[in-house]
Amino acid sequence: MRILVTGGTGNVGSVVVTELLNRGAEVRVLTRKQPEAGKLPVGVEVAIGDLLDPVAVEEAMQGVDKLFLLNAGVPEELTQALIAYGIAKRLGLKHVTYLSVFKVEQFRDVPHFAAKLAVENALREFGVPYTILRPAYYMQNDLNLKPVLTGAGVYPMPIGTTGIATADVRDIAEAAAISLTEDGHDGQIYDIVSPTTITGPGNAALWSKLLGKDIKYTGHSFDEWEKGMRARVPSWSAYDLRVMFQGYFDRGFLSTETEVTRLARLLGRTPRTYEAFAMETAAAWQSQALQHA
């Protein structure tokens, strides 16, 4: 069985590639440029091309049985996904597993949620067997906070005080690999959610304990947060993320015990928690600091 993975060199796709290899699948990765040596595991095929180029996408799908469809958060996200899905349908691929987002139907004002909802609807309408994965807030997003957590001592993500659901990318990848290598997942939607939720003050307290320093939650002034993000990402992306986080704050982004239990049945174990992720990450950071001391 040969499976094409889009986004296969990224934070989620690379873990999906590893999980698929562990299950004996042959893997091909579609990437815009040749990966650096060692970026992909030995034996992974590489197809060079852009998801906006139907010719390159079709060439990448030749001889492929199934597709893991991951689209980056870009303005052309919907077009990219529909090109890939349309060609998968034309070539008769046996299955598509699509990476969507948790509670997608409740946040239609968030541009990248709206794009994913449109792709979900296309999957339902046009006849290719599919599985949809809906992960919550990626725990691994917070790996990018190392400079401010270990330096200024702040937790800057505006996730509020009510609590939001999280997902470990390793659980996402495992669910994806199961859906692509085992039977019984056609037409299924799996929410990828942890047994525990996070809050801004709670995360600040957790990182304070793990890092041995006082860390403060900077709050949820969405105007200020969006303004700060514009220095790091394109303005459209800062707006997109601001609407997302404000939506979490206004409407909630909590998971249910039923959703967690269903994921646990799929994985055959309890999903990972943010607390476990943070403990693992803090230990790795401290080990790195000792090595460079």
NORCOR-V659891 format. One record per residue. N is the residue number from 1. RES is the residue in three letters. PSI is psi in degrees with one decimal (none if undefined). NEAR is the number of other C-alpha atoms within 10 Angstrom. Layout:
BEGIN
N_RES_PSI_NEAR + N_RES_PSI_NEAR
END
This chain:
BEGIN
1_MET_125.9_12 + 2_ARG_131.2_17 + 3_ILE_130.1_26 + 4_LEU_131.1_26 + 5_VAL_119.6_27 + 6_THR_148.4_27 + 7_GLY_25.9_22 + 8_GLY_-7.1_24 + 9_THR_2.5_20 + 10_GLY_-172.6_14 + 11_ASN_-34.8_13 + 12_VAL_-50.1_20 + 13_GLY_-36.7_23 + 14_SER_-34.4_19 + 15_VAL_-35.2_21 + 16_VAL_-44.3_27 + 17_VAL_-47.7_30 + 18_THR_-43.4_19 + 19_GLU_-40.3_19 + 20_LEU_-43.1_22 + 21_LEU_-40.1_18 + 22_ASN_-23.5_11 + 23_ARG_12.2_13 + 24_GLY_9.7_11 + 25_ALA_151.1_17 + 26_GLU_137.4_18 + 27_VAL_133.5_24 + 28_ARG_137.9_22 + 29_VAL_130.5_25 + 30_LEU_121.3_24 + 31_THR_151.2_20 + 32_ARG_-23.3_16 + 33_LYS_161.9_11 + 34_GLN_123.8_12 + 35_PRO_152.5_12 + 36_GLU_153.4_8 + 37_ALA_131.8_7 + 38_GLY_-4.0_7 + 39_LYS_-34.5_11 + 40_LEU_150.6_17 + 41_PRO_155.0_13 + 42_VAL_136.9_8 + 43_GLY_-10.3_10 + 44_VAL_129.0_14 + 45_GLU_148.5_15 + 46_VAL_128.2_20 + 47_ALA_125.9_21 + 48_ILE_128.1_16 + 49_GLY_165.7_20 + 50_ASP_142.9_16 + 51_LEU_-13.3_24 + 52_LEU_0.4_16 + 53_ASP_98.6_12 + 54_PRO_-33.0_16 + 55_VAL_-46.5_12 + 56_ALA_-38.1_16 + 57_VAL_-43.6_23 + 58_GLU_-40.6_18 + 59_GLU_-40.1_15 + 60_ALA_-28.0_22 + 61_MET_-7.3_24 + 62_GLN_126.9_12 + 63_GLY_10.7_13 + 64_VAL_144.0_20 + 65_ASP_-39.0_19 + 66_LYS_166.1_24 + 67_LEU_131.6_25 + 68_PHE_113.6_26 + 69_LEU_107.1_21 + 70_LEU_125.9_21 + 71_ASN_136.1_22 + 72_ALA_158.0_13 + 73_GLY_87.7_15 + 74_VAL_160.9_14 + 75_PRO_-26.4_13 + 76_GLU_16.7_14 + 77_GLU_-45.6_19 + 78_LEU_-43.7_19 + 79_THR_-44.1_15 + 80_GLN_-49.0_23 + 81_ALA_-40.9_24 + 82_LEU_-33.3_17 + 83_ILE_-50.4_17 + 84_ALA_-44.3_22 + 85_TYR_-42.4_23 + 86_GLY_-39.7_18 + 87_ILE_-36.8_18 + 88_ALA_-40.2_23 + 89_LYS_-46.0_18 + 90_ARG_-38.6_10 + 91_LEU_-6.1_15 + 92_GLY_35.0_14 + 93_LEU_148.7_20 + 94_LYS_-22.4_15 + 95_HIS_144.7_24 + 96_VAL_126.4_26 + 97_THR_121.8_27 + 98_TYR_133.5_24 + 99_LEU_104.8_22 + 100_SER_-138.6_25 + 101_VAL_148.0_20 + 102_PHE_138.1_24 + 103_LYS_35.3_18 + 104_VAL_-35.2_20 + 105_GLU_-12.4_13 + 106_GLN_-1.6_16 + 107_PHE_53.3_19 + 108_ARG_-11.6_17 + 109_ASP_-8.7_13 + 110_VAL_118.4_19 + 111_PRO_-46.7_21 + 112_HIS_-23.0_26 + 113_PHE_-44.4_22 + 114_ALA_-39.0_17 + 115_ALA_-43.7_21 + 116_LYS_-36.4_24 + 117_LEU_-40.0_20 + 118_ALA_-39.4_17 + 119_VAL_-42.7_22 + 120_GLU_-44.7_20 + 121_ASN_-38.1_10 + 122_ALA_-41.6_16 + 123_LEU_-38.7_23 + 124_ARG_-27.0_13 + 125_GLU_-24.2_9 + 126_PHE_12.7_11 + 127_GLY_-6.0_11 + 128_VAL_131.0_21 + 129_PRO_137.0_18 + 130_TYR_159.2_24 + 131_THR_139.0_26 + 132_ILE_128.5_23 + 133_LEU_132.1_22 + 134_ARG_84.9_20 + 135_PRO_149.4_24 + 136_ALA_-162.3_25 + 137_TYR_123.8_22 + 138_TYR_121.9_18 + 139_MET_-41.0_21 + 140_GLN_-11.0_19 + 141_ASN_-33.8_12 + 142_ASP_-5.9_16 + 143_LEU_-29.6_15 + 144_ASN_-8.6_9 + 145_LEU_2.3_15 + 146_LYS_-46.4_16 + 147_PRO_-40.2_11 + 148_VAL_-30.2_13 + 149_LEU_-47.0_22 + 150_THR_-18.1_18 + 151_GLY_-86.7_11 + 152_ALA_-21.4_12 + 153_GLY_45.4_20 + 154_VAL_149.4_21 + 155_TYR_107.3_25 + 156_PRO_-5.4_19 + 157_MET_128.8_18 + 158_PRO_62.7_20 + 159_ILE_-2.5_25 + 160_GLY_-167.4_23 + 161_THR_-8.7_14 + 162_THR_-36.0_16 + 163_GLY_139.3_20 + 164_ILE_156.8_22 + 165_ALA_150.1_25 + 166_THR_165.6_26 + 167_ALA_137.9_26 + 168_ASP_132.5_24 + 169_VAL_-24.5_23 + 170_ARG_-33.1_18 + 171_ASP_-37.4_23 + 172_ILE_-48.4_26 + 173_ALA_-40.0_22 + 174_GLU_-41.8_19 + 175_ALA_-40.4_22 + 176_ALA_-46.8_26 + 177_ALA_-38.9_24 + 178_ILE_-45.2_17 + 179_SER_-25.8_24 + 180_LEU_-17.1_27 + 181_THR_-7.4_17 + 182_GLU_158.8_9 + 183_ASP_163.7_8 + 184_GLY_11.7_11 + 185_HIS_6.4_19 + 186_ASP_131.5_16 + 187_GLY_7.0_15 + 188_GLN_147.5_14 + 189_ILE_122.5_16 + 190_TYR_122.5_23 + 191_ASP_126.8_23 + 192_ILE_101.2_28 + 193_VAL_145.2_33 + 194_SER_158.8_29 + 195_PRO_-18.2_20 + 196_THR_157.0_20 + 197_THR_167.8_21 + 198_ILE_154.5_22 + 199_THR_163.4_18 + 200_GLY_-54.2_23 + 201_PRO_-36.9_19 + 202_GLY_-41.6_17 + 203_ASN_-39.1_21 + 204_ALA_-43.3_20 + 205_ALA_-40.3_17 + 206_LEU_-48.8_17 + 207_TRP_-32.2_23 + 208_SER_-46.4_19 + 209_LYS_-44.3_14 + 210_LEU_-34.7_16 + 211_LEU_-6.5_18 + 212_GLY_35.9_10 + 213_LYS_159.7_14 + 214_ASP_121.1_15 + 215_ILE_130.9_24 + 216_LYS_144.5_20 + 217_TYR_126.2_20 + 218_THR_-2.2_17 + 219_GLY_-169.1_17 + 220_HIS_58.1_18 + 221_SER_99.4_12 + 222_PHE_-30.6_16 + 223_ASP_-47.1_11 + 224_GLU_-40.0_10 + 225_TRP_-45.0_20 + 226_GLU_-42.4_19 + 227_LYS_-44.2_14 + 228_GLY_-36.9_12 + 229_MET_-27.6_16 + 230_ARG_-21.5_14 + 231_ALA_-12.9_10 + 232_ARG_-29.6_10 + 233_VAL_165.0_12 + 234_PRO_152.4_12 + 235_SER_-40.1_13 + 236_TRP_-36.7_13 + 237_SER_-39.8_19 + 238_ALA_-41.6_19 + 239_TYR_-47.1_20 + 240_ASP_-50.2_18 + 241_LEU_-36.4_18 + 242_ARG_-46.4_22 + 243_VAL_-36.6_18 + 244_MET_-54.2_20 + 245_PHE_-38.3_22 + 246_GLN_-35.5_19 + 247_GLY_-42.6_18 + 248_TYR_-44.6_21 + 249_PHE_-43.5_18 + 250_ASP_-37.0_11 + 251_ARG_-13.6_11 + 252_GLY_152.1_17 + 253_PHE_41.4_21 + 254_LEU_146.4_18 + 255_SER_167.9_22 + 256_THR_162.6_12 + 257_GLU_-34.0_12 + 258_THR_-42.5_9 + 259_GLU_-41.4_15 + 260_VAL_-42.6_20 + 261_THR_-40.4_17 + 262_ARG_-41.2_16 + 263_LEU_-40.6_22 + 264_ALA_-38.2_19 + 265_ARG_-40.1_11 + 266_LEU_-45.3_17 + 267_LEU_-22.1_15 + 268_GLY_19.4_9 + 269_ARG_170.6_10 + 270_THR_133.7_16 + 271_PRO_154.6_23 + 272_ARG_151.8_20 + 273_THR_158.5_18 + 274_TYR_-37.0_23 + 275_GLU_-42.9_17 + 276_ALA_-42.2_11 + 277_PHE_-46.0_15 + 278_ALA_-40.7_20 + 279_MET_-44.4_15 + 280_GLU_-43.5_12 + 281_THR_-44.9_17 + 282_ALA_-40.1_19 + 283_ALA_-39.5_13 + 284_ALA_-41.9_12 + 285_TRP_-42.4_15 + 286_GLN_-37.7_12 + 287_SER_-42.2_12 + 288_GLN_-39.5_11 + 289_ALA_-39.5_10 + 290_LEU_-37.5_9 + 291_GLN_-28.8_8 + 292_HIS_4.6_6 + 293_ALA_none_6
END
